[in-house]
Amino acid sequence: MPMRVLITPRSFGKTDTTPLTMLEAEGLEIRRNPADRPLGEDELSQ
């Protein structure tokens, strides 16, 4: 099972996808913020 990385800033990787590509190249599973707002504490713990 690959390690997962939660990316909460909605703008991360929007203008330059290089950081996302680098993380994926290391075998990490990228999870992005699915909401159009900051996540709450209960959502982050899931």
Backbone hydrogen bonds, N-H to C=O, Kabsch-Sander energy under -0.5 kcal/mol:
donor,donor_aa,acceptor,acceptor_aa,energy
5,V,29,E,-2.8
7,I,5,V,-0.6
7,I,31,R,-3.3
8,T,6,L,-0.7
12,F,9,P,-1.2
14,K,11,S,-2.1
15,T,11,S,-0.5
21,T,17,T,-2.5
22,M,18,T,-2.6
23,L,19,P,-2.0
24,E,20,L,-2.5
25,A,21,T,-2.3
26,E,22,M,-1.0
26,E,23,L,-0.6
27,G,24,E,-1.8
28,L,23,L,-1.8
29,E,3,M,-3.3
30,I,28,L,-0.6
31,R,5,V,-3.1
33,N,7,I,-1.3
44,L,40,G,-2.1
45,S,41,E,-1.3
46,Q,43,E,-1.0
